[in-house]
Amino acid sequence: MNFADRVIKFYTKLEIRSELPENIKVLNPYKESYVISLCKAFYNKYYNDEDGRMLILGINPGRFGAGITGIPFTDPVALEKECGISNDFDKRKEISSEFVYKLISSMGGADHFYKHFYIGSVCPLGFTKNNKNFNYYDSRELMKILKPEISEFLIKQIGLGIKSRNCFCLGQGKNYEFLQMINAEMKLFDNIIPLPHPRWVVQYRRKSMDTIIDDVISKLIM
């Protein structure tokens, strides 16, 4: 079983077993056979080998990126335009995906980038509340409920084929703090390197995006 096979198996078996607080729903695109077919196309294209990768962790999928395509930080536009995988979804852009694929382009394109990095999520399933994105850390109650399962998800993602004890965390605030807390208990990584979250960059630092991308690249290749 190669890297791609392990990723697909991981996603097809994903579920939240815990009972969640009222009005919070799980966003699980991997229940859809069409999404799984796109994931197979993506991971077989870029991860059809036994090579190890460096780990980059986002927060959790959102409704307009991985919540649709199943591929972290990859909206339907990027999946088709940047990865060459056609899809039937509405071609609506998602701002985090915009930053990530600008970064990927700056690092030599998808073929080169995915040869060296695997992007996952601290919590690989997303959440909604009142039909809006809801992060795992937006509620202390939810975060406490999910902690054991997130710990399992992290171990399983490392087991996909991660070659380094360093982890890059997208999000320098609550996502980083939570991951640090988990790591203090479980000793999963030697170092967790915080990176600015793509959405924050595009929303609040767009004029500085090129400079921020240069800084992110310097950390990824150090």
N, C-alpha and C positions, 0 to 999 in steps of 0.2 A: 504494500500500500504506500503510494508516494504522498508528497505534501498535498497535492490537489485532492486526492481521495480522502485524506484525513480531514481536510477542511469541510468538504461536502458532508461527510459523515457527522462531523461536529454540528453543522448547521441543521441538518435534517432531524437531529435528536434534541434540539434545543427546546426547553420549556421552562416555565416558571411554575414550580409546584406549590409554592406558598400562597396562602390566601392574602390578597392585597387589600389595602384600605378602600373604603367605599369611593366609587366614581373613578378609580384609577384602573385603566385597562391595559393589557399587554399588547404591544405592537409586534406581531410575529409574522413577517412576510414569508418565512420558510415553510409555512403550511401550504403555500400555493405551488403547485407543480410547475407553473410557468416560471416563477422566480427561481426555483431550484434548477430549471433548465438553463437559465441565464448564468447562475452561479457556476454551474458545471462548465459552461462555455468560457467564462472568465478565468476560473482557477485552472482549468486544463490548458488554457493558453499561456498563463504566466507562472504556474506552479507545478507543472507536470514533470517533476524531478525530485531528487532526494536532497537537494541543497538546503542548507540552513538559512534562515533569515533573521534580521534584526526586528524587534517588536516595537510597534507604535500603537498606543492605545488611546482611542477617543473615549467619549462618555458613554453614550448609547445611541442607537439609531433614531433618526428623526423621520417625520412623516413624508418628507419630500426627497430624501436621499436614499440611505440604506433601507429605510422603511418601505420603499417601493422596489428597489432593485435587488436588495439583499446583500449588496456589496458596500462595505463601509466607505463613506464620503464619495460615493459615486452615484450621481443622479442619472436619469435616463439620457440626458444630453451627453454627458461625459462618457457614459458607457458606449454610446454609439460613435461619437466623434473622436474621442481620445483612445478608446480601447478597440474600436472596430467591431463591436458586437451590436448588431441591430436589435431593436426591441419595439414592442407595440405600445409602450407607455406614452402618455402625453409628454412632449419634450419641454418640460418645465425645469428651469435651472434652480439649483439649491446653492446658497451662497457659500456654505462650507466646502462643497464640492468644487466651486470655482477656485478657491484658494489652494486646495490640495492639488488640483490638476495644473495649476500654474507652478506650484512647487515641483511637481513631477516633471513638467516640461523643462524646468530650469535644471533638473538633474539628469537630463538625457532622454526623457520620455518614458512611457509606461513599461516598455520591454526592459530597459535598464533598471528602472526604479524597483519594479516588483521582483527583479532577480535578487535584490538585496534586502528588501523590506517587506514585512507583512503588517498590514493595518488591521487591527481588531478593535475591540471596545472593552472597557472595564465591565460593562454589562452589555452583552451582545444582542439582547432584546430590548426594544424600546417601550415607552409608555405614553399614554395619552390621558388627559383629564379634561373633560368637557370639550372633546375633539381638538385639543391643542397639545403640542409636545409637552411632555413632563419628564424631566430628568430623574434618574434614580435617587439623586441627592436633594431633590426639591422638597422632600418631606423626610424629617428625621425618622418617622415611623416606618416609611417605606425603606429607607436606607438600612434600618435595623433588621427589618424582615428579610431583606435581600442579601444581607452580608454573607450568610453561609453559602448561598447559591452562587453569588459573585466570586467567592473564594474558589469554588469548584470550577467555574467558568475560566478563571485565570489559570489554574493548574492545567486545564485541558487545552487552552490556547498555547501555553508554553510547550505542551507536548506535541503540538502540530509539527514542530520542526524549528523551534527558536534556538539559535546558536550562541546567543550572548546573554550574559547575566546583567546587561544593561537594558533598561526599558525607557522608551521615550513616551511621555505623557502629554497628550494634547489637552491643554487646560491647565493653567497655572494656579487655579483657585481650588474649588471644592473637589474637583476630580483628582487633582494632585494630592490634596490633603487626605482624601479617603484612601487612595492607592498607597500612600505612605503609611497610613495606619494599618492597612492589611499587610503590607510588607514588613512592618515592624514585628508583627505577630508570626508571620509565616516564612519570612526570609526567602522570598521568591527571587529577588533581584539584589545584586550588589549595589546598583545605582539606579535611581529613577530620575531622568532628566526632564524637567518641565519645559514644554513648548507652548507658545500662545495658541489659544484655540482658534481655528480657522474662522468661525463665525464672528468672533470678537474682532479679529483683524479686519475682515471685510466691512463690518458694520461701523467700526470706530477708528480704524487706522488705515483705511484704504489708500490714502495718499502716501503712506509709508510702507505699502505692501512689498515693494521690491527690496527695500532695505531689510524688512523683517524676514523675507524669504532667504536672503543672503545669510542672515544670522542663523536661521533654522538649519540651513544646509551646512554651515560650519559646525553645528552641534551634531548633526547626523553623521558627518564623515570624520569627526575628530578621532 
